[in-house]
Amino acid sequence: MKTVKYLLAEDQMPTAWYNIQADLPTPPPPVLHPGTGQPIGPQDLAPLFPMALIMQEVSTERFIEIPEEVQTIYRQWRPTPLFRARRLEQALDTPARIYYKYEGVSPAGSHKPNTAVAQAYYNQQEGVKRLVTETGAGQWGSSLAMAGAFFGIEVLVFMVKVSYQQKPYRRALMEAYGARVVASPSEETNAGRAILAEHPDSTGSLGIAISEAVEVAAQDPEAKYSLGSVLNHVLLHQTVIGEEALAQMEMAGDYPDIIVGCTGGGSNFSGISFPFIGKKLRGERNVRVVAVEPAACPSMTRGKYAYDFGDTAKLTPLVKMHTLGHDFVPPGIHAGGLRYHGMAPLVSHLLELGVIEAINVQQLETFAAGIQFARAEGIIPAPEANHAVAGAIREALRCKEEGVSRAILFNLCGHGHFDMQAYTDYMAGKLRDYEYSEKEVAMALAGLPSVE
Ligand SMILES: Cc1ncc(COP(=O)(O)O)c(C=O)c1O
């Protein structure tokens, strides 16, 4: 019998997250205070985050225990399956061994609940009543809305306007979980009003929605801010994916030669790859790791490694990352969750160190890959996940060209059940590729703060 799914029992679920900061050859550059330009301390972040998460942000412990309450909720859908994509291999006629970890089995439909549940737990422990956040595609907002419902915390979501319009059912899901959803830019914040005054037709961006959420959270003593990607603690919580995948690859009697993940802010990519990269950094086992980003939002492949703000209104601390500039507004491509101007500092640092690689892929190639995948494997991927599928297919076809069999592991980070409008548009020939000119990239980078 040829195994298709490698399944772990509930009691085989990892009980600790893996912290890559323990294994880095050099630490990432410090986070700076936007006013003083000096490294920030835990107290500077206290208005926005509970102390437990701030301490995880700077921890260098290799493993951090997953609280029992979080493990209990994880078991609603974890461990998630690892598939051997035998039917896709056949369709591609490739000697490659393709594996994918499927995070779309979570109730919200993606990997995002892995951190949403943890964040809601630590906030509840510290008495927080409300969480304020932003969402691009709606996956993150749905996940935090669900986690808020589990822990009795109110959730307010600023949803990027273009997604709010494109994805009414994502909004309905968030509301069903009990969250309030506001289209961003909105009239509810100074940041939103300022953008609307200048650009009344603004379709929004993650950078703008973050500004709105941070502003509301900072002004409400009972509220905190929650971010679905980019920060070290978010990446940490996602490592449960890769920890499970390590055990599942062992069940398969195999080990990945290549790991592929899509990158918006970097969390699902880090989740699947960091436990394997840890082994590489410790000299135990080598692996090639490829991050795939949209050509329409190419922070790692065409951006600059520089200090920048995480948001448009410059309310956040300055972090060193690959960035297209905090006032970059990407075109309205369908992979909403990948349209962030920056990259997680830890992922950026690994790219600078040469530990990982990055490529960008055009929208049409990603949808073609997603459809080929769906016809072979049955699962319709989220448009974000299509970038990973496209990256994996490229590698599998390279194996065919070279006549070698490599093991390729990719993260199928979410399903596309709420994204069918995007597929409809693709099949109707309405989607376009988007090529940035050098001039546009330079313009977007012109507003970077001067720090060095
Ligand atoms: C399904 C899915 N994949 C990927 C992303 C991108 O985020 P990250 O790079 O943090 O995984 C998102 C973000 O909303 C998402 O919804």
The ligand as an SDF file (V2000), in Angstrom:
LIG
                    3D

 16 16  0  0  0  0  0  0  0  0999 V2000
   -3.8390   31.5480    3.8910 C   0  0  0  0  0  0  0  0  0  0  0  0
   -2.7710   32.5650    4.1490 C   0  0  0  0  0  0  0  0  0  0  0  0
   -1.5170   32.2840    3.8010 N   0  0  0  0  0  0  0  0  0  0  0  0
   -0.5220   33.1410    3.9990 C   0  0  0  0  0  0  0  0  0  0  0  0
   -0.7450   34.3730    4.5560 C   0  0  0  0  0  0  0  0  0  0  0  0
    0.4190   35.2890    4.7000 C   0  0  0  0  0  0  0  0  0  0  0  0
    0.8550   35.4480    5.9880 O   0  0  0  0  0  0  0  0  0  0  0  0
    2.1720   34.7750    6.5040 P   0  0  0  0  0  0  0  0  0  0  0  0
    3.2710   35.0990    5.5580 O   0  0  0  0  0  0  0  0  0  0  0  0
    2.3760   35.3880    7.8340 O   0  0  0  0  0  0  0  0  0  0  0  0
    1.9300   33.3000    6.5980 O   0  0  0  0  0  0  0  0  0  0  0  0
   -2.0200   34.7260    4.9450 C   0  0  0  0  0  0  0  0  0  0  0  0
   -2.2600   36.0170    5.5710 C   0  0  0  0  0  0  0  0  0  0  0  0
   -3.3140   36.4710    5.8190 O   0  0  0  0  0  0  0  0  0  0  0  0
   -3.0600   33.8000    4.7350 C   0  0  0  0  0  0  0  0  0  0  0  0
   -4.3130   34.1040    5.0630 O   0  0  0  0  0  0  0  0  0  0  0  0
  1  2  1  0
  2  3  1  0
  2 15  2  0
  3  4  2  0
  4  5  1  0
  5  6  1  0
  5 12  2  0
  6  7  1  0
  7  8  1  0
  8  9  2  0
  8 10  1  0
  8 11  1  0
 12 13  1  0
 12 15  1  0
 13 14  2  0
 15 16  1  0
M  END
$$$$
